[in-house]
Structures are given as C-alpha cells and as structure tokens.
Amino acid sequence: MARSARSIAPKSVSRQPVARQKMGTTVTRENLQALGAERLAALLTELSENDAVLTRKLRMVLTAAHAKDRLGKEVEKRLTTIRRSRGFLSWDRLKPLAAELDALRRSILDEVAAVDVGQAVHAMRLLADLAPSVYERSDDSSGYLSEVFREAASDLGRLWGRLPGRTPEDVVHELLAVMDADGYGTCDHLLASCREALGDDGAALLRTTLLARLNALPTRTGRGHSREDYHVDMARSQILRHLRDLADVMSDVDAYIDAVDRSERRDVHIGAVARRLLDQCRAREALDWLARETGEGSRLRGETEDLRIEAHEAVGERDAAQALRWKVFQDRLSLSHWREYQRRLSDYDAIDAEERALAHIRDFPVKEAALTALLEWPAVDVAARLVREHADALDGRDYTTLRPAAERLSETCPNEATLLYRRLVEAVLEKAQSRYYPYAAKDLKACETLAPFLTGRDGMETHEAYMARLHAAHKRKFGFWAILGSSNPEE
C-alpha cells in the first residue's frame, strides 16, 4: 500500500507544471506580455515584413504614440489610397476592410480630434465620402461596411459639435452638403448626432431651409407614374424625413406633427406621433391621433393597441384600457395582454376571467395558435385535449409549432405527443418532400421512443399498426425508409 501511495503522489504533482505550460501557450494578453517588449517587437517586425495590413496598423500606432500631430495626415493618406483603388472587393476582403476603416474611424474620433478637431472633421468627412466608391466595387450584403459608414457619418455630427468657432450657417451648409450627396443611406443617423452642433439657431435655420426646399418642389404632372413624378415624390419624401428627424433632435413633437401633416400618407405615422405625444404627457392628443386610424389590418398586427392602452391609462380611462387588453387577447391570443388584464382584476373576478379565457383559447379557430397558447399558459391537460379532439385539423407543415408542442407533451401525454409527431411525418411523406426526410425520420424515431408508453385510450393506434399503415401508404418512398434504417419497418 505504501509503495502504491508513493507511485501515485508524483503523478499528481507532475500534472501541475503541464497545466501551467498549457496556460502559457494560450495566446492571451497576459501570456504575450510575459514574453517581454523586446521579444514582441522582434516578432511584430518579422511578421510585418510580409503583412501589409499589419504594417499599416503598426505605423498608425507608432504615429499616434510619437507624432500625434502627423496622425491626421497619415489617416487621410490611407483613406485617399482606398478611394483611388478600383479593384473589385470580393466577399473575403470586406470584413478586413471594414475592420480597418473602423479602426481609422476610432483613431480620428479619439486621437486626431484630441490634437486638431478641424483636421478630425476633414478626415471623418473623407471616410464618410468613401461609401459610394466602395459600394460600387463590392457587394456589402453582410452589412459590415454600411455599419462603419453610418457610424462615421454620426461621428461627423459629433465632431461638428466640438469644432471651435463654428457658426449655425456653417454647420447647416455642411450638413446639407453631406446629406444631399448620400445615395446609400449612410447619413440615416447623422441628424440625430447634430444636436450640439446645430443648437437652437442652427436647427431653426435648417428647418427654414428644408421647408423652403419643400415649397419649391414642382407640382406633380399627374401623368401616372412618370419619371418626373417619381423624382418629385422621392425628393418630397426625403425632405419630410429630414424634418421629422430634426424634430426628434430638438424634442419638438409639434414640429414632428407638422412634418407628418405635410405628408400624403399621414396614416403611416399615426403610431409614431402617438408615441411622441405620450412621451410628452399629452395622452389625450395621442388618443385623438389614434382615432384617425382606419381599417383593421394594423390593429391586428399590434402596431397601436399598446399605445391605445397606455393612453387610456394615462387619462384615467382604466375600463377602456381593460376592454382593449381583453380584445387584443381575443384577437391574437396574446398572453402578455391577458396577464396584464388579469393582474388588474380582483381575486374573485380573476377566477371567472380565467375560465372564459381558457374557453376562448380552446375554441380559437386557428388550432396551432391555440395549442401554443395553452402550452405557454401553461394548461397542459387542456392542450392535450385539443390535440385529441383536433389532431386532423392541425397542419403538419407547421413544424415550428407542432414539434416543440410534441416535445413538451411527451413528458406527460405520450398519446398526444405521438399524434403530433405522426402529423409531422405524414405532412412530409404526403408531399414527397425529400429534403425534409431526415426530419420526418427523426420524428418517427420519437414515436418509436414513446411507443411503450402509449395507451389504448380513445382508440389510439399502436405504433406497430401505425408503422404498417404508413409503410403501405408510402412504400415507394425509398429515400425515406433508407434514412430510417430499414426498407421494411416490420424487420
């Protein structure tokens, strides 16, 4: 025994240096710092000889550390080089370019601006103006580049606010020049960052200028969808969007409403106006705006119900708010609205309301939605009953509903879970959707797992009988049976 103990002890001790050695080989900040500055400098020098991107990064870092007054020029030089490039940017080059541009953006905002805000403004403008030339030679479906350019445009607005000696006229002139040249949505968030740069005087001047542009637009020709009318409509839409954005920047809800009133599609902005009125504690006006809404479509999508509820509560109309919560629950089986409705009831009323709510869910015409709501409630027994009574009405193609429901019911209701899995299998086989055969096979395997727990209640078909029937109906679906692992389910 003593010898055994001696043989074990060294092994346990010997593992500790190995663990430390493994930790030391992991590329982390701490482990690299442990190498020392001289060793790291040698490694970076060696790597940079064959890596142009790394070389540029190191040059920027060195310039920022030792020649900050020249950093802005270095950044501008690199941006000019990128702008002059003409080669197509393949998908694998977009992310590295976006990373480089973002690093340049942060360097302008944090380091160049600390030395010379004017030069930072110029460099950031160069970066934002790169967007068209870069987009024209790339496919930015990933959105990497667009995100960087939008950030650069927003940073430009912040830098204008830090620029000494600026005048409202200068800011408005620069702002309009940038927005007018934007054909790719780069400046979508620019105005939001210009509150400090504009000030009250600049905002008033910008609003006046935009209204003058709006009034100067030619009238529509009335010749259907002519090119002239298209350009007029686009210009009008852009100016009105700028006016709405400016109103938000200045927290001026009346200016926002004025911009909406000038639009030909006021109904599109009803919810937006109501939200802003509620934020300004003007709930009664918000209700008046919401009353303008026509048609049931938007209400069923839930675009304004919560605004109405909030507004009714704000003006003390609690019964109206409760009635709307109940209506939303009835229309869409929204359990969040049901819970808010129930929370405001007395204990006595809540019992009756719960019975009515469950009965409404059971009778809801869209059985898949009802099943989801019952399981979320949770009312598992009621959900199982719905499956038993309406299994044939459930759409087996709705796998996002039926499969999670089957998994949930398999814990306590194997019969009903099996019925759902069978619906999923049959929906695939009946349409011969071969690309979904692996999923159907998995669902059928789940039926096999539940088979020992099935009961004969309500005429439940045994797994063996079901398999025989399924094979007889789909015996020529060789691809499916091959995935399942047997050409004959009875083997």
C-alpha positions in Angstrom: 0.0 0.0 0.0 2.9 2.4 0.9 4.5 1.7 -2.5 1.3 2.4 -4.3 0.9 5.7 -2.5 4.4 6.7 -3.4 3.7 5.8 -7.1 0.6 7.9 -7.1 1.9 11.1 -5.5 4.5 12.0 -8.1 1.9 11.7 -10.9 -0.5 14.2 -9.2 2.4 16.6 -8.7 3.8 16.2 -12.2 0.5 17.3 -13.8 0.8 20.8 -12.3 3.7 22.0 -14.5 2.0 20.6 -17.5 -1.1 22.7 -16.7 1.0 25.8 -16.3 2.7 25.1 -19.5 -0.6 24.8 -21.4 -1.8 28.0 -19.9 1.4 29.7 -21.0 1.0 28.6 -24.7 -2.5 30.1 -25.0 -2.5 33.4 -26.9 -3.7 35.8 -24.4 -2.8 39.4 -23.4 -1.2 38.2 -20.2 0.9 35.4 -21.8 2.1 37.8 -24.6 3.1 40.4 -22.0 5.1 37.8 -20.3 7.3 37.5 -23.4 8.7 41.0 -22.8 8.8 44.0 -25.0 12.0 43.1 -26.9 10.7 39.6 -27.9 7.3 41.0 -29.0 9.0 43.8 -31.0 11.1 41.2 -32.9 8.0 39.1 -33.6 6.0 42.1 -34.9 8.8 43.3 -37.1 9.2 39.8 -38.6 5.5 39.4 -39.3 5.1 42.9 -40.7 7.6 42.2 -43.5 5.0 40.0 -45.2 1.8 41.6 -44.0 0.9 45.0 -45.4 -2.2 45.3 -43.2 -0.2 44.7 -40.0 2.5 47.2 -41.3 -0.2 49.9 -41.7 -1.6 49.2 -38.2 1.8 49.4 -36.6 2.7 52.6 -38.5 -0.6 54.2 -37.2 0.1 53.1 -33.7 3.7 54.5 -33.8 2.5 57.8 -35.3 -0.2 58.1 -32.6 2.4 57.4 -29.9 5.3 59.5 -31.2 4.0 62.0 -33.7 0.3 62.8 -32.9 0.4 66.0 -35.0 1.1 63.8 -38.1 -1.5 61.2 -37.4 -4.3 63.0 -39.1 -2.3 63.3 -42.3 -1.4 59.5 -42.1 -5.1 58.7 -41.8 -6.1 60.9 -44.7 -3.3 59.4 -46.8 -4.7 55.9 -46.2 -8.3 57.0 -46.9 -7.2 58.6 -50.2 -5.5 55.4 -51.2 -8.6 53.4 -50.6 -10.7 55.9 -52.5 -8.4 55.7 -55.5 -8.5 51.9 -55.6 -10.5 50.4 -58.4 -10.3 46.6 -57.9 -13.4 44.6 -57.1 -13.7 43.8 -53.4 -14.5 40.1 -53.1 -16.6 38.9 -50.1 -13.5 37.7 -48.2 -12.0 41.2 -48.3 -15.0 43.1 -47.0 -14.6 42.2 -43.3 -10.9 43.1 -43.1 -11.6 46.4 -44.9 -14.5 47.2 -42.6 -12.2 46.5 -39.6 -9.5 48.8 -41.0 -12.0 51.6 -41.7 -13.5 51.2 -38.2 -10.0 51.4 -36.7 -9.3 54.6 -38.7 -12.7 56.0 -37.6 -11.9 55.4 -33.9 -8.5 56.9 -34.4 -10.0 60.0 -35.9 -12.6 60.4 -33.2 -10.3 59.7 -30.2 -6.8 60.7 -31.2 -6.8 63.1 -34.2 -9.6 65.1 -32.6 -7.7 65.4 -29.4 -5.0 67.3 -31.3 -6.9 69.1 -34.0 -10.7 68.9 -34.3 -10.7 70.7 -37.6 -8.5 68.0 -39.1 -10.6 65.3 -37.5 -13.7 66.8 -39.2 -11.9 66.7 -42.5 -10.6 63.2 -42.1 -14.0 61.9 -41.0 -15.7 63.6 -43.9 -13.2 61.7 -46.2 -14.2 58.5 -44.5 -17.9 59.1 -44.9 -17.4 60.1 -48.5 -15.7 56.8 -49.3 -19.1 55.0 -49.2 -20.1 55.4 -52.9 -16.8 54.3 -54.3 -16.5 51.3 -52.0 -20.1 50.2 -52.6 -19.7 50.4 -56.3 -17.0 47.8 -56.3 -18.3 45.4 -53.7 -21.4 43.5 -52.6 -22.0 44.5 -49.0 -24.7 42.0 -48.3 -23.1 41.3 -44.9 -23.6 44.9 -43.8 -20.1 45.2 -42.4 -19.2 48.3 -44.5 -22.6 50.1 -44.2 -22.4 49.9 -40.4 -18.9 51.5 -40.4 -20.0 54.3 -42.8 -23.1 55.1 -40.7 -21.0 55.3 -37.6 -18.6 57.6 -39.4 -21.5 59.9 -40.5 -22.8 60.1 -36.9 -19.3 60.8 -35.6 -19.0 63.6 -38.1 -22.0 65.3 -36.5 -20.4 64.9 -33.0 -17.2 66.4 -34.3 -19.0 69.4 -35.7 -20.3 70.0 -32.2 -16.7 70.1 -30.9 -15.4 72.4 -33.6 -14.4 75.8 -32.2 -15.7 79.0 -33.9 -18.4 77.2 -35.8 -21.5 79.2 -36.9 -25.0 77.8 -37.4 -24.7 78.7 -41.1 -21.5 76.7 -41.5 -23.0 73.6 -39.8 -26.2 73.8 -41.8 -24.3 74.2 -45.1 -22.0 71.2 -44.3 -24.9 69.1 -43.0 -27.0 69.6 -46.2 -24.0 69.0 -48.4 -23.3 65.7 -46.8 -27.0 64.6 -46.8 -27.6 65.7 -50.3 -24.7 63.6 -51.6 -25.8 60.5 -49.7 -27.3 57.9 -52.1 -26.8 54.8 -49.9 -28.4 55.6 -46.6 -25.0 56.4 -45.0 -26.4 59.5 -43.3 -29.6 57.9 -41.9 -28.5 58.7 -38.3 -26.5 61.9 -39.0 -29.1 64.4 -37.9 -29.5 62.6 -34.6 -25.9 63.3 -33.7 -26.1 67.0 -34.6 -28.0 68.4 -31.6 -25.0 70.2 -30.1 -23.6 71.2 -33.4 -26.8 72.9 -34.6 -28.0 74.5 -31.4 -31.4 76.2 -31.4 -30.3 78.8 -34.1 -28.9 76.1 -36.4 -32.0 73.9 -36.0 -34.3 76.9 -36.8 -32.2 77.7 -39.9 -32.1 74.1 -41.1 -35.9 73.8 -40.7 -36.5 77.0 -42.6 -34.2 75.8 -45.4 -35.9 72.4 -45.6 -39.3 74.0 -45.7 -38.2 76.3 -48.5 -36.9 73.3 -50.5 -40.2 71.6 -49.9 -42.3 74.5 -51.1 -40.0 74.9 -54.1 -40.7 71.4 -55.4 -42.6 71.3 -58.7 -46.2 70.0 -58.7 -46.8 66.5 -59.9 -47.5 66.2 -63.6 -50.4 63.9 -63.0 -49.3 61.6 -65.8 -49.4 58.4 -63.8 -46.0 57.0 -62.8 -43.9 59.3 -64.8 -40.2 59.8 -64.2 -40.7 63.4 -63.2 -43.4 62.5 -60.6 -41.1 59.8 -59.3 -38.3 62.3 -58.6 -40.6 64.8 -57.1 -42.1 62.2 -54.8 -38.6 61.0 -53.8 -37.4 64.5 -53.0 -40.5 65.3 -51.1 -40.2 62.1 -49.0 -36.5 62.8 -48.3 -37.2 66.4 -47.1 -40.1 65.3 -44.9 -37.9 62.6 -43.4 -35.3 65.2 -42.6 -37.9 67.4 -41.0 -39.1 64.5 -38.8 -35.6 63.7 -37.8 -34.8 67.3 -37.0 -38.0 67.5 -34.8 -36.8 64.5 -32.9 -33.3 66.0 -32.4 -34.9 69.1 -30.9 -37.6 67.1 -29.0 -40.2 69.2 -30.7 -43.3 67.0 -31.1 -45.3 69.8 -32.7 -42.7 70.2 -35.5 -42.9 66.4 -36.0 -46.7 66.6 -36.3 -46.3 69.4 -38.8 -44.0 67.3 -40.9 -46.4 64.4 -40.8 -49.3 66.7 -41.7 -47.4 67.7 -44.8 -47.2 64.1 -45.9 -49.7 62.4 -48.2 -49.6 59.3 -46.1 -50.3 60.5 -42.6 -51.8 57.1 -41.5 -48.3 55.6 -41.7 -47.1 57.8 -38.9 -50.1 57.7 -36.6 -48.3 55.4 -34.1 -45.1 57.4 -34.3 -47.0 60.6 -33.5 -48.9 59.0 -30.7 -45.7 57.6 -29.1 -44.1 61.1 -29.1 -47.2 62.7 -27.6 -47.3 60.1 -24.9 -43.7 60.8 -24.1 -44.6 64.5 -23.7 -47.5 63.6 -21.3 -50.1 64.6 -23.9 -52.2 61.4 -23.8 -55.5 62.9 -24.8 -53.9 64.2 -28.0 -52.4 60.8 -28.6 -55.9 59.2 -28.4 -57.2 61.7 -30.9 -54.4 60.8 -33.3 -55.0 57.1 -32.8 -58.7 57.6 -33.5 -57.7 58.6 -37.1 -56.6 55.1 -37.8 -58.8 53.3 -40.2 -59.0 49.6 -41.1 -58.3 46.5 -39.0 -55.1 45.4 -40.5 -52.6 47.5 -38.5 -54.5 46.9 -35.2 -54.4 43.1 -35.7 -50.6 43.4 -36.2 -50.3 45.0 -32.8 -48.9 48.3 -34.1 -51.1 50.6 -32.0 -53.0 48.6 -29.4 -50.4 49.1 -26.7 -50.3 52.8 -27.4 -54.1 53.0 -27.0 -53.9 51.1 -23.8 -51.2 53.3 -22.4 -53.1 56.4 -23.4 -56.3 55.2 -21.9 -54.5 54.5 -18.6 -52.8 57.9 -18.7 -56.1 59.8 -18.9 -57.7 57.6 -16.3 -59.9 55.5 -18.6 -59.0 52.2 -17.0 -62.1 50.4 -18.1 -61.4 51.2 -21.7 -57.8 50.0 -21.3 -59.0 46.7 -19.8 -61.5 46.2 -22.6 -58.8 46.7 -25.2 -56.5 44.3 -23.4 -59.2 41.7 -23.5 -59.9 42.4 -27.2 -56.3 42.0 -28.1 -56.2 38.7 -26.2 -59.3 37.6 -28.0 -58.0 38.6 -31.5 -54.4 37.3 -31.2 -54.3 35.1 -28.1 -51.7 37.4 -26.7 -51.0 36.0 -23.3 -49.0 39.1 -22.3 -52.1 41.2 -22.7 -54.1 38.5 -20.9 -51.7 38.7 -17.9 -51.9 42.5 -17.8 -55.7 42.2 -17.9 -55.8 39.6 -15.1 -53.4 41.5 -12.9 -55.8 44.3 -12.6 -58.8 42.1 -11.5 -59.9 41.2 -8.1 -59.2 37.6 -6.9 -62.9 36.8 -7.3 -63.2 38.2 -10.9 -59.9 36.6 -11.9 -61.3 33.1 -11.4 -64.2 33.7 -13.8 -62.0 35.5 -16.3 -59.5 32.6 -16.4 -62.3 30.1 -17.2 -63.5 32.4 -20.0 -60.0 32.9 -21.3 -59.3 29.2 -21.5 -62.6 28.5 -23.1 -61.8 31.2 -25.7 -58.4 29.6 -26.5 -60.0 26.1 -26.8 -62.5 27.5 -29.4 -60.0 29.7 -31.3 -60.3 28.8 -35.0 -56.5 28.6 -35.6 -55.7 25.4 -33.6 -52.0 25.8 -33.9 -52.1 29.2 -32.2 -54.4 27.8 -29.6 -52.1 24.9 -28.9 -49.1 27.2 -28.5 -51.1 29.5 -26.1 -52.3 26.6 -24.0 -48.8 25.3 -23.5 -47.5 28.7 -22.7 -50.3 29.3 -20.2 -49.5 26.5 -19.1 -52.5 24.3 -19.3 -51.0 21.0 -20.5 -54.1 18.9 -19.9 -56.3 21.3 -22.0 -53.6 21.3 -24.7 -53.6 17.5 -24.7 -57.4 17.6 -25.1 -57.2 19.9 -28.0 -54.7 17.6 -29.8 -57.0 14.6 -29.2 -60.1 16.4 -30.5 -58.5 18.3 -33.4 -55.5 16.3 -34.5 -56.7 16.1 -38.0 -57.1 19.8 -38.2 -53.5 20.6 -37.2 -51.2 21.5 -40.0 -48.3 19.1 -40.1 -46.3 21.6 -42.1 -46.3 24.0 -39.1 -43.2 22.3 -37.6 -42.3 25.4 -35.6 -45.4 24.9 -33.6 -46.1 21.1 -33.6 -42.6 19.8 -32.9 -42.0 21.9 -29.7 -45.5 21.0 -28.6 -44.8 17.4 -29.1 -41.6 17.6 -27.1 -43.4 19.3 -24.3 -46.3 16.8 -24.3 -44.1 13.8 -24.5 -43.2 14.3 -20.8 -46.8 13.6 -19.5 -49.0 12.9 -22.5 -47.4 10.3 -24.8 -50.5 9.6 -26.8 -51.0 13.2 -27.7 -47.3 13.8 -28.4 -47.3 10.8 -30.7 -50.3 12.2 -32.6 -48.3 15.4 -33.2 -45.2 13.6 -34.3 -47.3 11.5 -36.7 -48.8 14.7 -38.2 -45.3 16.0 -38.9 -44.2 12.7 -40.5 -47.3 12.4 -42.7 -47.1 16.0 -43.9 -43.6 15.3 -45.3 -44.4 12.0 -46.9 -47.7 13.0 -48.4 -45.9 15.8 -50.4 -42.8 13.7 -51.0 -40.6 16.5 -49.7 -37.4 14.6 -49.8 -35.3 17.4 -48.4 -37.3 17.0 -45.2 -37.0 13.2 -44.9 -34.3 13.4 -42.2 -36.6 15.5 -40.0 -39.5 13.1 -40.6 -37.3 10.2 -39.8 -36.3 11.8 -36.5 -40.0 12.5 -35.7 -40.8 8.8 -36.4 -38.0 7.8 -34.2 -39.6 9.9 -31.4 -42.8 7.9 -32.0 -40.8 4.7 -31.5 -39.4 6.0 -28.2 -42.9 6.9 -27.0 -44.4 3.6 -28.2 -44.0 1.7 -24.9 -45.9 4.4 -23.0 -49.0 4.5 -25.3 -52.4 3.6 -24.0 -55.4 2.3 -25.9 -57.5 5.3 -24.7 -59.7 7.0 -27.4 -58.8 4.3 -29.9 -55.1 5.2 -30.0 -53.4 3.2 -32.8 -50.4 1.2 -31.7 -47.0 2.1 -33.0 -46.8 -1.3 -34.9 -50.1 -0.8 -36.6 -49.2 2.8 -37.5 -45.9 1.7 -39.0 -47.6 -1.0 -41.1 -50.2 1.5 -42.4 -47.5 4.2 -43.0 -45.4 1.7 -45.0 -48.3 0.5 -47.0 -49.2 4.1 -48.0 -45.7 5.2 -48.7 -43.8 2.1 -49.5 -42.2 3.7 -52.6 -40.6 6.5 -50.6 -37.3 4.6 -50.7 -35.2 7.5 -49.7 -37.2 8.0 -46.5 -37.0 4.3 -45.5 -33.3 4.3 -46.2 -32.8 7.2 -43.9 -34.9 5.5 -41.3 -32.6 2.5 -41.5 -34.9 -0.2 -42.9 -36.8 -0.8 -46.1 -39.3 -2.7 -44.1 -40.4 -1.2 -40.8 -41.5 -4.7 -39.5 -37.9 -6.0 -39.6 
